[in-house]
């Protein structure tokens, strides 16, 4: 039997190809996405591959930094998934598939434990068997999101509730219109305003957030949508990442708590645009805050559970 082995890769193209074909494929674990973050936040970046012979069966790309005396890998802003990727084991017998995944998790864990003092992995919702992380003494936190099939916008409209349809129709009658753009200024400002209305202070100032969003737009990893009222004022904004036939809800904001159903109308118009451009699935990227979950579930997506797993070693266990 061929044994699994771990290696650090210096080949971003090989990683991106593996990511594209993995069932866990997502933009947040593309080399370009994490390269933007590593340069912006001054992080180191490793690509870790688990091979069986020459075949890649699993992998992880992870940023990390030295914080005081410790090396840590912590969640990044707007980055909903950051976990292990697997090859498509379609056709494999269940027992063999489970064993290979568990062995790959162990190999990756052994490397991370030797390299880092603390790390967090935000697993994709397609990874539902997390027992190996439990056996390795990880802390495990469930997360929820809504996944929406948008292949047929007509069928999606038919499934919407009458109340949501009324909100969308009312907004249309008020003269709102959708604009797709590469300008991030209003999105950055409205994201900060929306966050700070909850009582907290946003992690970046306006110029920093603007620069980060601009870099993602330049790499074609972020598409910006604005909703404009009849007075040409931008009243709501949203940033979406389109990747491998799927779209991910990254960042959003409004000028006020609610502008005449503007947020509902904006999401609907984005879904229309994505569907017309052959995007088949929309991931709302989070539904654990009650008010946010209520807003997102109105569009009828299927709720999915994923897991955030974290591991601490040595002295750091007693400090956090």
N, C-alpha and C positions, 0 to 999 in steps of 0.2 A: 504493500500500500504506500502511495506517495505521501510523504509528510508535508505539512504546511510550513512555510517559512515566511518571515517578515523582512521587508527591506524598506529603506528610505529611498524614494525616487526623486530624481532631478528632472523628470520629464513631464511638464505640465500637459502636453498634448495627450500623452498616454492616460493621464488622470482624467482629463475632460472626456475622452472617448469612453472610459469606463463609467463615468458619471452618466453620460447620455444614455447608455444601455442598461443601467441599473434600474430595478423597480423603484428605488428610492431617489431617482434622479431629481435634482432641484437646482435652482440658480445659486442658492446660498453656499453651495459646496463646489461651485465652479472655481477654477483657478483665478479667473478674472475678477470675480466678486471678492474673494478673500485677498487677492493682491491689492485691490483698492484699499481694503481695510488695514492690511498689514503696513502699507505705506503711510496711510493717513494717521494711524494710531501708533506707529513705530513698533510693530509686532514682528516676531519671527514667524516663519511659516514652514511647516513640514508636510510632505506627502508620504503617507504610510500605506504600503501595499502588502496584502497577504496572498502569497502564491501557492499553488499546488503544481509543482513543476514549473512550467512557464506561464500557466494559466492564472490570471488574477481572479480570485473568488471573493475578495473583500478588500476594503480599504477605508482610509480616513484621511482627510486633509484638515489640519488643525493649526490655528494661530496660537501663539503663546508669548508670554513676556515674563521678565524677571521683576518680581515685586518684593522689595526688601531682600530677604535671603532666599525667597522661594520662587520657583518657576510655576506659573499657573496658566491655565487656559479657561477663560470664562466666556459667557454668552456675549455676543456682539449685537449692537443696536440694529433693528430691522432684519435680523437674521433668524428666521423661524426654525430652520432645521440645521443641525450641526453634528449629526451622528454618523455612525458607521454605515457604509454602503455595501451591499452584497450584489453579486452577479445574479442573473435570472436563473434560479434553480428549477425552472419549469421542466417537468418531465422526470425529475429525480423522485425517488421514493421518499416518503415522509420522514422515515427514520434517518436516512442518509442526509437529507437536507438539514434536519435539526442538528445532527452531529457535526456537520461541516460548519454550520453557522456558529454553534457553541464553541467549537475549536478555534474558529477565526476570532471570536470575541475574546477568548483567553489569550491568544497571541497578541492582539492589539492591546489588551489590558496590561500584559507583561511589559510591553514596550513603554506604554504611557506611565506605568508605575515606576519604571527605572528613570524616566526622563522628566516627569513633572511631579510637583508636590500636591497639586489640586487641579482637577479638570471636570468639566461638565459637558455632557453629550446630549443634544436635543434630538432624539430619535424621530425618524419618519413614521407616519401613522401606519405604514405597511409592516412595520416591525412590531408584531403583537406578542411574541414570545420573549419575555424579558427575564425569564428565570435565571439565566446565566449571570446576569448583572446582580440579581438578588443573592445568588450563591457566592458571588465575589464581594459581597458586603457593600454594594453601592447604595447610596440614598436614592430613592425613586419617587418621583412626583408625576402624577398623571396630568395631562393637558388635553384640551379639546379644541377642535376646529370644525368648520362646516365645509364640505366638499360639494360643489355644485356642478352638475352636468349641464353644459351650455351648447352642446352640439346642435340642438334645435331651439332657437329662441322662441319659436311659436309654441312649442310644447311647454317650455318654461313659463311663458306668459299664462298659458291655460292653467298651470298649477298654482299660480299666485293667488293669495287670498283676495277677496273683493275689497277689503280695506286697503291693502297695499296697491291694488290697481287704481283705486280712487286717488291715493296720494300721488301716484305717478301721473295720472291724467290731470290732476289739479296743478301740479308743477308745470306740466307741458302748456296748459292754458295760461299760466302766468308769464310765459315767454322765456323760460330758461333754455339755454342752449349749451351743448358740449363742445369744448375745444381741446384738441390733442396738441401738445406742445413739448418743447425741450427746455422751456424756461422753468426754473425751480423756485424763484423768489417767493411767490405767493404760497406755494406749498410749504416751504420752510417756515414762513411766518405763521401760517395757519396751524401747522403741526405743533409749534411751540405754544401758541395761544390755546389750542384745544387741550394740550397736556396740562398746562398750568391752570386751566379752569378746574381741574380735579384737585388742586391744592398743592401739587408738587412743583419742583423746579426742573426744567428739562436739562438733560445731560450735557447738551452742547449749546453754545450761543448761536445767534442767527447766522453769522458769517461762517462758523464752523459747519453747521448743518447744511447751509447752502453749498459749501465746497464739497462736502461728502456726497450730497445728492447729485451735484453736477458731474462728479467723477463717475457715478453709476450710470448716469444718462449718456455720458461720452462713450462708455463701454457697451452701450445698448442693452444694459441690464435693468433699466428703469424707464417706463413710459409714463408721462405726466398727463393727467386729465384735469381740466378746470371746468367748473360750471359757472356760466355767466348769466346775470339777470338782464332784464330789458334795458337797464341803465348802464350796461357794459361793466358792471362790477363783478369781480370774481368772488362768489359767495361760498364756494366749497371746492375742495381739491383732493386729489387722490393720486398716489403713485403705485403703479402695478409693474411687476416683473413678469415678462413673458418668456417661457423657457420650455423647449421640447414639446410644444403643443398644449401647454398648460399655463395658467396665469396665477400669480400670487399677489395677494393684497398686502402691500408693504407699509404704506404711510398715508395718513389722511388728516384733514383738518377742515374747519369751517370758521367763518368770521364771527359766528355766534353759536349758542347752544343748538338752535334749530332754526333754519331759515325756510319756512313754508315748504317743508318736505323736500328741501333741496338735496339732502344726503341720500334719501331714497331714490330720487330721480337720477342723481349722479351715478350711483351704483348701477341702476338699470341701464342707463345709456352706455356705460362702460361694458356691461355684459353684452349689449347689442353689438357694440363695435368689435369686441373680442370674438364673438360668435361668427360675425361676418368675415373675420380674418382667420377662420379655421382653428381657433383655439377651442379645445373640447372640454376643458375642465377649469374651474375657478376655485382656488383654495383661499378661504377667508383668513387663514393664518392667525387663528386664535379666537376663542369664545369662552374664556374663563371669567371675565368680568361681566356681572349680571346685565348691566345696561347694554354693553357691547354685544353680548350673546343674543339678547332679545332683538336688537336691530338686525343682526346678521341672519338669524333663523327665519325671519320673515320672507327671505328669498327661497326658502324651501330646500336648502342643501341637506346632505346626509351628514349627521354628526359622526366624527371620527375621534378616537382616543389615541394619543401618542404619549410618550414618556420622556421626561427629562431625568437623566441619571447622572449622579456626581460622585466623585471619589476623592477622599482626602487621606494623605498618608503622614506618618511620623508626627513630629511636634505640632504641625499645623492642625491636627485633629483637635487639639486642646485650645486653639486660638480662634476657631471660627464656629 
